[in-house]
C-alpha cells in the first residue's frame, strides 16, 4: 500500500512532516521514501493594447458573436 501526501511548502506542517519522514526513513529505509517535487509557476506574457485610445466596446461586441456554450457542446459532441 502506498500513500502520497502533498503539502505546499509555505504551510506550517511542511517542515514538521519532512523532519518526521526523514527520521522514519533512517530507521526503516524500505518503508518510506521522500521525494520533493517543485512546481514551476506559470508566467503569462501581457500584451499591451496597440491603440490605447480604442473604444473597448468594439472588443466586447466581438465577444457577443461567440456562440453559447450549449451550441459549442452540440458541435463538439453531436450524439450526446
mmCIF file of the N, C-alpha and C atoms, coordinates in Angstrom:
data_MODEL
# 
_entry.id   MODEL 
# 
loop_
_atom_site.group_PDB 
_atom_site.id 
_atom_site.type_symbol 
_atom_site.label_atom_id 
_atom_site.label_alt_id 
_atom_site.label_comp_id 
_atom_site.label_asym_id 
_atom_site.label_entity_id 
_atom_site.label_seq_id 
_atom_site.pdbx_PDB_ins_code 
_atom_site.Cartn_x 
_atom_site.Cartn_y 
_atom_site.Cartn_z 
_atom_site.occupancy 
_atom_site.B_iso_or_equiv 
_atom_site.pdbx_formal_charge 
_atom_site.auth_seq_id 
_atom_site.auth_comp_id 
_atom_site.auth_asym_id 
_atom_site.auth_atom_id 
_atom_site.pdbx_PDB_model_num 
ATOM 1   N N  . UNK A 1 1  ? 0.844   -1.173 0.000   1.00 0.00 ? 1  UNK A N  1 
ATOM 2   C CA . UNK A 1 1  ? 0.000   0.000  0.000   1.00 0.00 ? 1  UNK A CA 1 
ATOM 3   C C  . UNK A 1 1  ? 0.891   1.238  0.000   1.00 0.00 ? 1  UNK A C  1 
ATOM 4   N N  . UNK A 1 2  ? 0.485   2.231  -0.743  1.00 0.00 ? 2  UNK A N  1 
ATOM 5   C CA . UNK A 1 2  ? 1.271   3.460  -0.847  1.00 0.00 ? 2  UNK A CA 1 
ATOM 6   C C  . UNK A 1 2  ? 0.361   4.651  -0.597  1.00 0.00 ? 2  UNK A C  1 
ATOM 7   N N  . UNK A 1 3  ? 0.846   5.582  0.200   1.00 0.00 ? 3  UNK A N  1 
ATOM 8   C CA . UNK A 1 3  ? 0.104   6.807  0.479   1.00 0.00 ? 3  UNK A CA 1 
ATOM 9   C C  . UNK A 1 3  ? 0.964   7.991  0.089   1.00 0.00 ? 3  UNK A C  1 
ATOM 10  N N  . UNK A 1 4  ? 0.412   8.879  -0.693  1.00 0.00 ? 4  UNK A N  1 
ATOM 11  C CA . UNK A 1 4  ? 1.132   10.078 -1.121  1.00 0.00 ? 4  UNK A CA 1 
ATOM 12  C C  . UNK A 1 4  ? 0.492   11.269 -0.433  1.00 0.00 ? 4  UNK A C  1 
ATOM 13  N N  . UNK A 1 5  ? 1.323   12.053 0.239   1.00 0.00 ? 5  UNK A N  1 
ATOM 14  C CA . UNK A 1 5  ? 0.847   13.245 0.940   1.00 0.00 ? 5  UNK A CA 1 
ATOM 15  C C  . UNK A 1 5  ? 1.454   14.455 0.259   1.00 0.00 ? 5  UNK A C  1 
ATOM 16  N N  . UNK A 1 6  ? 0.630   15.402 -0.120  1.00 0.00 ? 6  UNK A N  1 
ATOM 17  C CA . UNK A 1 6  ? 1.121   16.628 -0.758  1.00 0.00 ? 6  UNK A CA 1 
ATOM 18  C C  . UNK A 1 6  ? 0.802   17.812 0.130   1.00 0.00 ? 6  UNK A C  1 
ATOM 19  N N  . UNK A 1 7  ? 1.841   18.563 0.459   1.00 0.00 ? 7  UNK A N  1 
ATOM 20  C CA . UNK A 1 7  ? 1.680   19.753 1.291   1.00 0.00 ? 7  UNK A CA 1 
ATOM 21  C C  . UNK A 1 7  ? 2.460   20.878 0.635   1.00 0.00 ? 7  UNK A C  1 
ATOM 22  N N  . UNK A 1 8  ? 1.864   22.039 0.533   1.00 0.00 ? 8  UNK A N  1 
ATOM 23  C CA . UNK A 1 8  ? 2.566   23.188 -0.029  1.00 0.00 ? 8  UNK A CA 1 
ATOM 24  C C  . UNK A 1 8  ? 3.660   23.626 0.931   1.00 0.00 ? 8  UNK A C  1 
ATOM 25  N N  . UNK A 1 9  ? 4.787   24.057 0.370   1.00 0.00 ? 9  UNK A N  1 
ATOM 26  C CA . UNK A 1 9  ? 5.956   24.366 1.181   1.00 0.00 ? 9  UNK A CA 1 
ATOM 27  C C  . UNK A 1 9  ? 5.735   25.480 2.183   1.00 0.00 ? 9  UNK A C  1 
ATOM 28  N N  . UNK A 1 10 ? 4.908   26.414 1.901   1.00 0.00 ? 10 UNK A N  1 
ATOM 29  C CA . UNK A 1 10 ? 4.741   27.533 2.825   1.00 0.00 ? 10 UNK A CA 1 
ATOM 30  C C  . UNK A 1 10 ? 3.665   27.260 3.878   1.00 0.00 ? 10 UNK A C  1 
ATOM 31  N N  . UNK A 1 11 ? 3.226   26.027 3.981   1.00 0.00 ? 11 UNK A N  1 
ATOM 32  C CA . UNK A 1 11 ? 2.277   25.659 5.030   1.00 0.00 ? 11 UNK A CA 1 
ATOM 33  C C  . UNK A 1 11 ? 3.058   25.259 6.278   1.00 0.00 ? 11 UNK A C  1 
ATOM 34  N N  . UNK A 1 12 ? 2.524   25.532 7.469   1.00 0.00 ? 12 UNK A N  1 
ATOM 35  C CA . UNK A 1 12 ? 3.266   25.266 8.713   1.00 0.00 ? 12 UNK A CA 1 
ATOM 36  C C  . UNK A 1 12 ? 3.618   23.795 8.931   1.00 0.00 ? 12 UNK A C  1 
ATOM 37  N N  . UNK A 1 13 ? 2.795   22.890 8.464   1.00 0.00 ? 13 UNK A N  1 
ATOM 38  C CA . UNK A 1 13 ? 3.042   21.471 8.718   1.00 0.00 ? 13 UNK A CA 1 
ATOM 39  C C  . UNK A 1 13 ? 4.131   20.881 7.833   1.00 0.00 ? 13 UNK A C  1 
ATOM 40  N N  . UNK A 1 14 ? 4.576   21.611 6.823   1.00 0.00 ? 14 UNK A N  1 
ATOM 41  C CA . UNK A 1 14 ? 5.527   21.059 5.858   1.00 0.00 ? 14 UNK A CA 1 
ATOM 42  C C  . UNK A 1 14 ? 6.834   20.633 6.514   1.00 0.00 ? 14 UNK A C  1 
ATOM 43  N N  . UNK A 1 15 ? 7.471   21.533 7.254   1.00 0.00 ? 15 UNK A N  1 
ATOM 44  C CA . UNK A 1 15 ? 8.770   21.215 7.853   1.00 0.00 ? 15 UNK A CA 1 
ATOM 45  C C  . UNK A 1 15 ? 8.656   20.087 8.871   1.00 0.00 ? 15 UNK A C  1 
ATOM 46  N N  . UNK A 1 16 ? 7.610   20.119 9.671   1.00 0.00 ? 16 UNK A N  1 
ATOM 47  C CA . UNK A 1 16 ? 7.426   19.070 10.675  1.00 0.00 ? 16 UNK A CA 1 
ATOM 48  C C  . UNK A 1 16 ? 7.234   17.709 10.019  1.00 0.00 ? 16 UNK A C  1 
ATOM 49  N N  . UNK A 1 17 ? 6.464   17.665 8.950   1.00 0.00 ? 17 UNK A N  1 
ATOM 50  C CA . UNK A 1 17 ? 6.224   16.402 8.264   1.00 0.00 ? 17 UNK A CA 1 
ATOM 51  C C  . UNK A 1 17 ? 7.500   15.882 7.610   1.00 0.00 ? 17 UNK A C  1 
ATOM 52  N N  . UNK A 1 18 ? 8.277   16.761 7.004   1.00 0.00 ? 18 UNK A N  1 
ATOM 53  C CA . UNK A 1 18 ? 9.526   16.340 6.367   1.00 0.00 ? 18 UNK A CA 1 
ATOM 54  C C  . UNK A 1 18 ? 10.505  15.817 7.412   1.00 0.00 ? 18 UNK A C  1 
ATOM 55  N N  . UNK A 1 19 ? 10.640  16.509 8.546   1.00 0.00 ? 19 UNK A N  1 
ATOM 56  C CA . UNK A 1 19 ? 11.540  16.041 9.604   1.00 0.00 ? 19 UNK A CA 1 
ATOM 57  C C  . UNK A 1 19 ? 11.105  14.675 10.134  1.00 0.00 ? 19 UNK A C  1 
ATOM 58  N N  . UNK A 1 20 ? 9.816   14.493 10.330  1.00 0.00 ? 20 UNK A N  1 
ATOM 59  C CA . UNK A 1 20 ? 9.300   13.213 10.794  1.00 0.00 ? 20 UNK A CA 1 
ATOM 60  C C  . UNK A 1 20 ? 9.575   12.114 9.768   1.00 0.00 ? 20 UNK A C  1 
ATOM 61  N N  . UNK A 1 21 ? 9.333   12.409 8.514   1.00 0.00 ? 21 UNK A N  1 
ATOM 62  C CA . UNK A 1 21 ? 9.557   11.422 7.457   1.00 0.00 ? 21 UNK A CA 1 
ATOM 63  C C  . UNK A 1 21 ? 11.033  11.054 7.350   1.00 0.00 ? 21 UNK A C  1 
ATOM 64  N N  . UNK A 1 22 ? 11.934  12.024 7.516   1.00 0.00 ? 22 UNK A N  1 
ATOM 65  C CA . UNK A 1 22 ? 13.370  11.733 7.448   1.00 0.00 ? 22 UNK A CA 1 
ATOM 66  C C  . UNK A 1 22 ? 13.802  10.839 8.603   1.00 0.00 ? 22 UNK A C  1 
ATOM 67  N N  . UNK A 1 23 ? 13.248  11.058 9.778   1.00 0.00 ? 23 UNK A N  1 
ATOM 68  C CA . UNK A 1 23 ? 13.569  10.196 10.923  1.00 0.00 ? 23 UNK A CA 1 
ATOM 69  C C  . UNK A 1 23 ? 13.049  8.781  10.694  1.00 0.00 ? 23 UNK A C  1 
ATOM 70  N N  . UNK A 1 24 ? 11.847  8.668  10.159  1.00 0.00 ? 24 UNK A N  1 
ATOM 71  C CA . UNK A 1 24 ? 11.301  7.344  9.867   1.00 0.00 ? 24 UNK A CA 1 
ATOM 72  C C  . UNK A 1 24 ? 12.108  6.642  8.780   1.00 0.00 ? 24 UNK A C  1 
ATOM 73  N N  . UNK A 1 25 ? 12.586  7.402  7.809   1.00 0.00 ? 25 UNK A N  1 
ATOM 74  C CA . UNK A 1 25 ? 13.380  6.832  6.726   1.00 0.00 ? 25 UNK A CA 1 
ATOM 75  C C  . UNK A 1 25 ? 14.698  6.277  7.259   1.00 0.00 ? 25 UNK A C  1 
ATOM 76  N N  . UNK A 1 26 ? 15.281  6.937  8.257   1.00 0.00 ? 26 UNK A N  1 
ATOM 77  C CA . UNK A 1 26 ? 16.533  6.455  8.849   1.00 0.00 ? 26 UNK A CA 1 
ATOM 78  C C  . UNK A 1 26 ? 16.342  5.092  9.509   1.00 0.00 ? 26 UNK A C  1 
ATOM 79  N N  . UNK A 1 27 ? 15.223  4.902  10.179  1.00 0.00 ? 27 UNK A N  1 
ATOM 80  C CA . UNK A 1 27 ? 15.005  3.648  10.898  1.00 0.00 ? 27 UNK A CA 1 
ATOM 81  C C  . UNK A 1 27 ? 14.531  2.514  9.982   1.00 0.00 ? 27 UNK A C  1 
ATOM 82  N N  . UNK A 1 28 ? 13.814  2.837  8.937   1.00 0.00 ? 28 UNK A N  1 
ATOM 83  C CA . UNK A 1 28 ? 13.295  1.800  8.041   1.00 0.00 ? 28 UNK A CA 1 
ATOM 84  C C  . UNK A 1 28 ? 13.274  2.349  6.621   1.00 0.00 ? 28 UNK A C  1 
ATOM 85  N N  . UNK A 1 29 ? 14.386  2.164  5.922   1.00 0.00 ? 29 UNK A N  1 
ATOM 86  C CA . UNK A 1 29 ? 14.515  2.770  4.592   1.00 0.00 ? 29 UNK A CA 1 
ATOM 87  C C  . UNK A 1 29 ? 13.587  2.149  3.557   1.00 0.00 ? 29 UNK A C  1 
ATOM 88  N N  . UNK A 1 30 ? 13.189  0.933  3.765   1.00 0.00 ? 30 UNK A N  1 
ATOM 89  C CA . UNK A 1 30 ? 12.318  0.278  2.796   1.00 0.00 ? 30 UNK A CA 1 
ATOM 90  C C  . UNK A 1 30 ? 10.864  0.698  2.911   1.00 0.00 ? 30 UNK A C  1 
ATOM 91  N N  . UNK A 1 31 ? 10.503  1.265  4.049   1.00 0.00 ? 31 UNK A N  1 
ATOM 92  C CA . UNK A 1 31 ? 9.094   1.568  4.280   1.00 0.00 ? 31 UNK A CA 1 
ATOM 93  C C  . UNK A 1 31 ? 8.695   2.968  3.849   1.00 0.00 ? 31 UNK A C  1 
ATOM 94  N N  . UNK A 1 32 ? 9.655   3.874  3.772   1.00 0.00 ? 32 UNK A N  1 
ATOM 95  C CA . UNK A 1 32 ? 9.297   5.259  3.461   1.00 0.00 ? 32 UNK A CA 1 
ATOM 96  C C  . UNK A 1 32 ? 10.331  5.852  2.522   1.00 0.00 ? 32 UNK A C  1 
ATOM 97  N N  . UNK A 1 33 ? 9.876   6.658  1.621   1.00 0.00 ? 33 UNK A N  1 
ATOM 98  C CA . UNK A 1 33 ? 10.784  7.389  0.730   1.00 0.00 ? 33 UNK A CA 1 
ATOM 99  C C  . UNK A 1 33 ? 10.289  8.822  0.622   1.00 0.00 ? 33 UNK A C  1 
ATOM 100 N N  . UNK A 1 34 ? 11.235  9.728  0.507   1.00 0.00 ? 34 UNK A N  1 
ATOM 101 C CA . UNK A 1 34 ? 10.910  11.153 0.434   1.00 0.00 ? 34 UNK A CA 1 
ATOM 102 C C  . UNK A 1 34 ? 11.352  11.666 -0.926  1.00 0.00 ? 34 UNK A C  1 
ATOM 103 N N  . UNK A 1 35 ? 10.458  12.323 -1.595  1.00 0.00 ? 35 UNK A N  1 
ATOM 104 C CA . UNK A 1 35 ? 10.830  12.981 -2.847  1.00 0.00 ? 35 UNK A CA 1 
ATOM 105 C C  . UNK A 1 35 ? 10.154  14.342 -2.873  1.00 0.00 ? 35 UNK A C  1 
ATOM 106 N N  . UNK A 1 36 ? 10.955  15.352 -3.141  1.00 0.00 ? 36 UNK A N  1 
ATOM 107 C CA . UNK A 1 36 ? 10.420  16.705 -3.211  1.00 0.00 ? 36 UNK A CA 1 
ATOM 108 C C  . UNK A 1 36 ? 10.327  17.104 -4.675  1.00 0.00 ? 36 UNK A C  1 
ATOM 109 N N  . UNK A 1 37 ? 9.175   17.535 -5.058  1.00 0.00 ? 37 UNK A N  1 
ATOM 110 C CA . UNK A 1 37 ? 8.936   17.960 -6.429  1.00 0.00 ? 37 UNK A CA 1 
ATOM 111 C C  . UNK A 1 37 ? 8.564   19.426 -6.391  1.00 0.00 ? 37 UNK A C  1 
ATOM 112 N N  . UNK A 1 38 ? 9.278   20.204 -7.147  1.00 0.00 ? 38 UNK A N  1 
ATOM 113 C CA . UNK A 1 38 ? 8.943   21.630 -7.196  1.00 0.00 ? 38 UNK A CA 1 
ATOM 114 C C  . UNK A 1 38 ? 8.126   21.893 -8.449  1.00 0.00 ? 38 UNK A C  1 
ATOM 115 N N  . UNK A 1 39 ? 7.108   22.679 -8.291  1.00 0.00 ? 39 UNK A N  1 
ATOM 116 C CA . UNK A 1 39 ? 6.283   23.041 -9.440  1.00 0.00 ? 39 UNK A CA 1 
ATOM 117 C C  . UNK A 1 39 ? 6.638   24.457 -9.869  1.00 0.00 ? 39 UNK A C  1 
ATOM 118 N N  . UNK A 1 40 ? 6.746   24.621 -11.166 1.00 0.00 ? 40 UNK A N  1 
ATOM 119 C CA . UNK A 1 40 ? 7.074   25.941 -11.695 1.00 0.00 ? 40 UNK A CA 1 
ATOM 120 C C  . UNK A 1 40 ? 5.828   26.798 -11.735 1.00 0.00 ? 40 UNK A C  1 
ATOM 121 N N  . UNK A 1 41 ? 6.021   28.040 -11.466 1.00 0.00 ? 41 UNK A N  1 
ATOM 122 C CA . UNK A 1 41 ? 4.916   28.985 -11.602 1.00 0.00 ? 41 UNK A CA 1 
ATOM 123 C C  . UNK A 1 41 ? 4.816   29.357 -13.082 1.00 0.00 ? 41 UNK A C  1 
ATOM 124 N N  . UNK A 1 42 ? 3.609   29.380 -13.564 1.00 0.00 ? 42 UNK A N  1 
ATOM 125 C CA . UNK A 1 42 ? 3.391   29.740 -14.956 1.00 0.00 ? 42 UNK A CA 1 
ATOM 126 C C  . UNK A 1 42 ? 3.522   31.243 -15.122 1.00 0.00 ? 42 UNK A C  1 
ATOM 127 N N  . UNK A 1 43 ? 4.255   31.619 -16.138 1.00 0.00 ? 43 UNK A N  1 
ATOM 128 C CA . UNK A 1 43 ? 4.411   33.039 -16.419 1.00 0.00 ? 43 UNK A CA 1 
ATOM 129 C C  . UNK A 1 43 ? 3.537   33.387 -17.619 1.00 0.00 ? 43 UNK A C  1 
ATOM 130 N N  . UNK A 1 44 ? 2.827   34.459 -17.489 1.00 0.00 ? 44 UNK A N  1 
ATOM 131 C CA . UNK A 1 44 ? 1.965   34.908 -18.566 1.00 0.00 ? 44 UNK A CA 1 
ATOM 132 C C  . UNK A 1 44 ? 2.554   36.169 -19.174 1.00 0.00 ? 44 UNK A C  1 
ATOM 133 N N  . UNK A 1 45 ? 2.592   36.193 -20.485 1.00 0.00 ? 45 UNK A N  1 
ATOM 134 C CA . UNK A 1 45 ? 3.037   37.395 -21.171 1.00 0.00 ? 45 UNK A CA 1 
ATOM 135 C C  . UNK A 1 45 ? 1.840   38.324 -21.330 1.00 0.00 ? 45 UNK A C  1 
ATOM 136 N N  . UNK A 1 46 ? 2.006   39.532 -20.882 1.00 0.00 ? 46 UNK A N  1 
ATOM 137 C CA . UNK A 1 46 ? 0.944   40.521 -21.002 1.00 0.00 ? 46 UNK A CA 1 
ATOM 138 C C  . UNK A 1 46 ? 1.212   41.339 -22.257 1.00 0.00 ? 46 UNK A C  1 
ATOM 139 N N  . UNK A 1 47 ? 0.242   41.344 -23.135 1.00 0.00 ? 47 UNK A N  1 
ATOM 140 C CA . UNK A 1 47 ? 0.370   42.103 -24.375 1.00 0.00 ? 47 UNK A CA 1 
ATOM 141 C C  . UNK A 1 47 ? -0.402  43.401 -24.202 1.00 0.00 ? 47 UNK A C  1 
ATOM 142 N N  . UNK A 1 48 ? 0.302   44.471 -24.312 1.00 0.00 ? 48 UNK A N  1 
ATOM 143 C CA . UNK A 1 48 ? -0.353  45.768 -24.158 1.00 0.00 ? 48 UNK A CA 1 
ATOM 144 C C  . UNK A 1 48 ? -1.118  46.108 -25.431 1.00 0.00 ? 48 UNK A C  1 
ATOM 145 N N  . UNK A 1 49 ? -2.231  46.801 -25.306 1.00 0.00 ? 49 UNK A N  1 
ATOM 146 C CA . UNK A 1 49 ? -3.013  47.171 -26.485 1.00 0.00 ? 49 UNK A CA 1 
ATOM 147 C C  . UNK A 1 49 ? -2.202  48.060 -27.426 1.00 0.00 ? 49 UNK A C  1 
ATOM 148 N N  . UNK A 1 50 ? -2.409  47.831 -28.710 1.00 0.00 ? 50 UNK A N  1 
ATOM 149 C CA . UNK A 1 50 ? -1.697  48.627 -29.708 1.00 0.00 ? 50 UNK A CA 1 
ATOM 150 C C  . UNK A 1 50 ? -2.203  50.059 -29.691 1.00 0.00 ? 50 UNK A C  1 
ATOM 151 N N  . UNK A 1 51 ? -3.512  50.198 -29.688 1.00 0.00 ? 51 UNK A N  1 
ATOM 152 C CA . UNK A 1 51 ? -4.109  51.521 -29.707 1.00 0.00 ? 51 UNK A CA 1 
ATOM 153 C C  . UNK A 1 51 ? -4.860  51.721 -28.397 1.00 0.00 ? 51 UNK A C  1 
ATOM 154 N N  . UNK A 1 52 ? -4.300  52.473 -27.494 1.00 0.00 ? 52 UNK A N  1 
ATOM 155 C CA . UNK A 1 52 ? -4.921  52.649 -26.187 1.00 0.00 ? 52 UNK A CA 1 
ATOM 156 C C  . UNK A 1 52 ? -6.140  53.569 -26.250 1.00 0.00 ? 52 UNK A C  1 
ATOM 157 N N  . UNK A 1 53 ? -6.280  54.326 -27.323 1.00 0.00 ? 53 UNK A N  1 
ATOM 158 C CA . UNK A 1 53 ? -7.424  55.221 -27.457 1.00 0.00 ? 53 UNK A CA 1 
ATOM 159 C C  . UNK A 1 53 ? -8.654  54.502 -28.002 1.00 0.00 ? 53 UNK A C  1 
ATOM 160 N N  . UNK A 1 54 ? -8.482  53.242 -28.395 1.00 0.00 ? 54 UNK A N  1 
ATOM 161 C CA . UNK A 1 54 ? -9.578  52.480 -28.986 1.00 0.00 ? 54 UNK A CA 1 
ATOM 162 C C  . UNK A 1 54 ? -10.672 52.231 -27.946 1.00 0.00 ? 54 UNK A C  1 
ATOM 163 N N  . UNK A 1 55 ? -11.892 52.289 -28.409 1.00 0.00 ? 55 UNK A N  1 
ATOM 164 C CA . UNK A 1 55 ? -13.034 52.059 -27.529 1.00 0.00 ? 55 UNK A CA 1 
ATOM 165 C C  . UNK A 1 55 ? -13.144 50.558 -27.225 1.00 0.00 ? 55 UNK A C  1 
ATOM 166 N N  . UNK A 1 56 ? -13.270 50.208 -25.963 1.00 0.00 ? 56 UNK A N  1 
ATOM 167 C CA . UNK A 1 56 ? -13.342 48.802 -25.567 1.00 0.00 ? 56 UNK A CA 1 
ATOM 168 C C  . UNK A 1 56 ? -14.648 48.143 -25.978 1.00 0.00 ? 56 UNK A C  1 
ATOM 169 N N  . UNK A 1 57 ? -15.649 48.918 -26.296 1.00 0.00 ? 57 UNK A N  1 
ATOM 170 C CA . UNK A 1 57 ? -16.931 48.329 -26.689 1.00 0.00 ? 57 UNK A CA 1 
ATOM 171 C C  . UNK A 1 57 ? -16.787 47.510 -27.971 1.00 0.00 ? 57 UNK A C  1 
ATOM 172 N N  . UNK A 1 58 ? -15.840 47.860 -28.843 1.00 0.00 ? 58 UNK A N  1 
ATOM 173 C CA . UNK A 1 58 ? -15.612 47.062 -30.055 1.00 0.00 ? 58 UNK A CA 1 
ATOM 174 C C  . UNK A 1 58 ? -15.163 45.647 -29.693 1.00 0.00 ? 58 UNK A C  1 
ATOM 175 N N  . UNK A 1 59 ? -14.313 45.540 -28.707 1.00 0.00 ? 59 UNK A N  1 
ATOM 176 C CA . UNK A 1 59 ? -13.844 44.215 -28.276 1.00 0.00 ? 59 UNK A CA 1 
ATOM 177 C C  . UNK A 1 59 ? -14.987 43.400 -27.692 1.00 0.00 ? 59 UNK A C  1 
ATOM 178 N N  . UNK A 1 60 ? -15.835 44.035 -26.898 1.00 0.00 ? 60 UNK A N  1 
ATOM 179 C CA . UNK A 1 60 ? -16.967 43.326 -26.317 1.00 0.00 ? 60 UNK A CA 1 
ATOM 180 C C  . UNK A 1 60 ? -17.980 42.932 -27.387 1.00 0.00 ? 60 UNK A C  1 
ATOM 181 N N  . UNK A 1 61 ? -18.129 43.743 -28.413 1.00 0.00 ? 61 UNK A N  1 
ATOM 182 C CA . UNK A 1 61 ? -19.045 43.400 -29.498 1.00 0.00 ? 61 UNK A CA 1 
ATOM 183 C C  . UNK A 1 61 ? -18.569 42.156 -30.237 1.00 0.00 ? 61 UNK A C  1 
ATOM 184 N N  . UNK A 1 62 ? -17.272 41.958 -30.333 1.00 0.00 ? 62 UNK A N  1 
ATOM 185 C CA . UNK A 1 62 ? -16.746 40.753 -30.968 1.00 0.00 ? 62 UNK A CA 1 
ATOM 186 C C  . UNK A 1 62 ? -17.067 39.522 -30.122 1.00 0.00 ? 62 UNK A C  1 
ATOM 187 N N  . UNK A 1 63 ? -17.077 39.669 -28.813 1.00 0.00 ? 63 UNK A N  1 
ATOM 188 C CA . UNK A 1 63 ? -17.400 38.545 -27.936 1.00 0.00 ? 63 UNK A CA 1 
ATOM 189 C C  . UNK A 1 63 ? -18.870 38.159 -28.015 1.00 0.00 ? 63 UNK A C  1 
ATOM 190 N N  . UNK A 1 64 ? -19.729 39.100 -28.350 1.00 0.00 ? 64 UNK A N  1 
ATOM 191 C CA . UNK A 1 64 ? -21.158 38.823 -28.450 1.00 0.00 ? 64 UNK A CA 1 
ATOM 192 C C  . UNK A 1 64 ? -21.424 37.819 -29.566 1.00 0.00 ? 64 UNK A C  1 
ATOM 193 N N  . UNK A 1 65 ? -20.611 37.852 -30.627 1.00 0.00 ? 65 UNK A N  1 
ATOM 194 C CA . UNK A 1 65 ? -20.793 36.942 -31.751 1.00 0.00 ? 65 UNK A CA 1 
ATOM 195 C C  . UNK A 1 65 ? -20.364 35.512 -31.419 1.00 0.00 ? 65 UNK A C  1 
ATOM 196 N N  . UNK A 1 66 ? -19.710 35.302 -30.312 1.00 0.00 ? 66 UNK A N  1 
ATOM 197 C CA . UNK A 1 66 ? -19.244 33.975 -29.935 1.00 0.00 ? 66 UNK A CA 1 
ATOM 198 C C  . UNK A 1 66 ? -20.445 33.108 -29.573 1.00 0.00 ? 66 UNK A C  1 
ATOM 199 N N  . UNK A 1 67 ? -20.512 31.867 -30.080 1.00 0.00 ? 67 UNK A N  1 
ATOM 200 C CA . UNK A 1 67 ? -21.681 31.024 -29.796 1.00 0.00 ? 67 UNK A CA 1 
ATOM 201 C C  . UNK A 1 67 ? -21.742 30.623 -28.321 1.00 0.00 ? 67 UNK A C  1 
ATOM 202 N N  . UNK A 1 68 ? -22.948 30.384 -27.816 1.00 0.00 ? 68 UNK A N  1 
ATOM 203 C CA . UNK A 1 68 ? -23.086 29.981 -26.413 1.00 0.00 ? 68 UNK A CA 1 
ATOM 204 C C  . UNK A 1 68 ? -22.485 28.594 -26.170 1.00 0.00 ? 68 UNK A C  1 
ATOM 205 N N  . UNK A 1 69 ? -22.216 28.281 -24.915 1.00 0.00 ? 69 UNK A N  1 
ATOM 206 C CA . UNK A 1 69 ? -21.547 27.031 -24.551 1.00 0.00 ? 69 UNK A CA 1 
ATOM 207 C C  . UNK A 1 69 ? -22.353 25.802 -24.957 1.00 0.00 ? 69 UNK A C  1 
ATOM 208 N N  . UNK A 1 70 ? -23.687 25.883 -24.905 1.00 0.00 ? 70 UNK A N  1 
ATOM 209 C CA . UNK A 1 70 ? -24.513 24.737 -25.301 1.00 0.00 ? 70 UNK A CA 1 
ATOM 210 C C  . UNK A 1 70 ? -24.350 24.421 -26.782 1.00 0.00 ? 70 UNK A C  1 
ATOM 211 N N  . UNK A 1 71 ? -24.267 25.455 -27.593 1.00 0.00 ? 71 UNK A N  1 
ATOM 212 C CA . UNK A 1 71 ? -24.082 25.229 -29.022 1.00 0.00 ? 71 UNK A CA 1 
ATOM 213 C C  . UNK A 1 71 ? -22.701 24.651 -29.316 1.00 0.00 ? 71 UNK A C  1 
ATOM 214 N N  . UNK A 1 72 ? -21.692 25.140 -28.629 1.00 0.00 ? 72 UNK A N  1 
ATOM 215 C CA . UNK A 1 72 ? -20.347 24.585 -28.802 1.00 0.00 ? 72 UNK A CA 1 
ATOM 216 C C  . UNK A 1 72 ? -20.301 23.119 -28.385 1.00 0.00 ? 72 UNK A C  1 
ATOM 217 N N  . UNK A 1 73 ? -21.004 22.787 -27.319 1.00 0.00 ? 73 UNK A N  1 
ATOM 218 C CA . UNK A 1 73 ? -21.049 21.401 -26.847 1.00 0.00 ? 73 UNK A CA 1 
ATOM 219 C C  . UNK A 1 73 ? -21.730 20.507 -27.880 1.00 0.00 ? 73 UNK A C  1 
ATOM 220 N N  . UNK A 1 74 ? -22.817 20.993 -28.493 1.00 0.00 ? 74 UNK A N  1 
ATOM 221 C CA . UNK A 1 74 ? -23.518 20.211 -29.515 1.00 0.00 ? 74 UNK A CA 1 
ATOM 222 C C  . UNK A 1 74 ? -22.643 19.999 -30.745 1.00 0.00 ? 74 UNK A C  1 
ATOM 223 N N  . UNK A 1 75 ? -21.845 21.005 -31.102 1.00 0.00 ? 75 UNK A N  1 
ATOM 224 C CA . UNK A 1 75 ? -20.954 20.868 -32.250 1.00 0.00 ? 75 UNK A CA 1 
ATOM 225 C C  . UNK A 1 75 ? -19.832 19.874 -31.955 1.00 0.00 ? 75 UNK A C  1 
ATOM 226 N N  . UNK A 1 76 ? -19.330 19.889 -30.736 1.00 0.00 ? 76 UNK A N  1 
ATOM 227 C CA . UNK A 1 76 ? -18.223 19.008 -30.382 1.00 0.00 ? 76 UNK A CA 1 
ATOM 228 C C  . UNK A 1 76 ? -18.687 17.564 -30.209 1.00 0.00 ? 76 UNK A C  1 
ATOM 229 N N  . UNK A 1 77 ? -19.830 17.366 -29.568 1.00 0.00 ? 77 UNK A N  1 
ATOM 230 C CA . UNK A 1 77 ? -20.357 16.032 -29.301 1.00 0.00 ? 77 UNK A CA 1 
ATOM 231 C C  . UNK A 1 77 ? -21.812 15.972 -29.752 1.00 0.00 ? 77 UNK A C  1 
ATOM 232 N N  . UNK A 1 78 ? -22.059 15.813 -31.060 1.00 0.00 ? 78 UNK A N  1 
ATOM 233 C CA . UNK A 1 78 ? -23.437 15.878 -31.566 1.00 0.00 ? 78 UNK A CA 1 
ATOM 234 C C  . UNK A 1 78 ? -24.328 14.725 -31.092 1.00 0.00 ? 78 UNK A C  1 
ATOM 235 N N  . UNK A 1 79 ? -23.762 13.566 -30.789 1.00 0.00 ? 79 UNK A N  1 
ATOM 236 C CA . UNK A 1 79 ? -24.591 12.408 -30.433 1.00 0.00 ? 79 UNK A CA 1 
ATOM 237 C C  . UNK A 1 79 ? -24.890 12.323 -28.948 1.00 0.00 ? 79 UNK A C  1 
ATOM 238 N N  . UNK A 1 80 ? -24.308 13.189 -28.150 1.00 0.00 ? 80 UNK A N  1 
ATOM 239 C CA . UNK A 1 80 ? -24.536 13.124 -26.696 1.00 0.00 ? 80 UNK A CA 1 
ATOM 240 C C  . UNK A 1 80 ? -25.681 14.027 -26.320 1.00 0.00 ? 80 UNK A C  1 
# 
